[in-house]
Amino acid sequence: MASVRRDEAGWRDRVDYMRQAMAFQLSARFTDEKENEVVSYLTSVFGQDSGTPRSPADVPGYKDTVRPFSDEAMNIVYVEYDVSGSKGLPWSASPDKDGNFWMPYYGRGNEVARLNPNTGEVKHFSLPFEETAGVHSVVRATDGMVYFTEFALNKLAKLDPSTGKITEFPDSFTMPDRRADKHTVRVDAKGNLWSSGSPLSKYDQETGKYTHFLEVPSSYGITFDKDGNVWFCVLQKDGKIGKIDAKTEKVTQWSPPTQGTPQRLAIDSDGIVGSASAPDTKSADSIPKPKRSWNFRCPDRLHPHTL
C-alpha cells in the first residue's frame, strides 16, 4: 500500500469498492462515519503529499533489522505464477492427484481456477452471477469433482471440470446470533461434504440434506484422521480443538493450553493433531490417546496460520 499514492477521492473510491465487495461482512459494522475516518487516515499517511517511505528499505535503521543468510541457506528456487485476471483475490490453493493446483478467488472473484504448474496455464471456472459469493476454499475429490464454498452466500458448490458445469447446494439454515456461512470444505470417503463455518455442517449428496452441529457454532480449520473422524478448530479466543466421531457423529472438544485462537490443523500418520494458533504466537500439538499436549512458541511477531 505504501508504494501507492492517491488523493482523498481516490482512497474513497477504493474504500467504497471494499464496502460493496465485502458487504456481507462489513455492512452492519462499517458505517459512513468509519469510512470517513479510514479515508482521512489513508489520505494522510498514503496521500499524494505523504512523507511515508514507499519501501521498507527507505526507513531509517532498516538495514540494521535485516538478518544475514549464508549463500547455502539461500540456495532456493522460487517459481512464481501469474494468476491474475479475476476481480477476486487468489486464496489458499489445493493440490490434486494430477499435480494441478485449484484456487478459490475470494471476494468478488466468484470463481475457482486450475493452475497447471508445468505449463503455467490457468483455467478459470466462473459462477454465472455478479453478487459477491466470497469463494473461500476449494478441493478436488477422488470422484474427480471439485467442491468449493460460497462463504458470503452460505452455499456449497460442485464443479465438473470436464464440462464446466457448476451445481450449488444452498443452505437455508439461520443462526440467532451470527451470520450462517460455509468456510472450508472437505469431502469424506462416502462423498459427504463437511464444511467449517457457522455452524459446522455436513451435506449428504445422496439425500440433498444438511446436518448442522450446533455444538460447534463457529469453526475454521477442518480435516479427517485415518479413521474418517472429523477434526476442527474453533477460531476464537480460548478456542477449542474438536472431533466428530465418524460412526456416531458425537462431538468432543478439548481446550489447548495455548489459550489462543486455533486456525488450521493437520494430523500425521501417528494420529498426532497439530494446530496453528494466533495471536499468541504458538502452535500446539495434541495426542488424543493418551491426551497430552505440547506448545511450541514461534518467533516474536509471527502469527502461525496453517500447518
Secondary structure, DSSP 8 states (H G I E B T S, - for coil): -TT----HHHHHHHHHHHHHHTHHHHTTT--HHHHHHHHHHHHHHHSTT----SSGGGSTTHHHH-----TTTT-----------SSSEE---EE-TTS-EEEEEETTT-EEEEE-TTT--EEEEE-S--S---EEEEEE-TTS-EEEEETTTTEEEEEETTTTEEEEEE-----SSS--EEEEEEE-TTS-EEEEEESEEEEETTTTEEEEETT-S----EEE-TT--EEEE--STT--EEEE-TTT--EEEE--TT-SEEEEEEE-TT--EEEEEETTTEEEEEETTTTEEEEEE--TT------
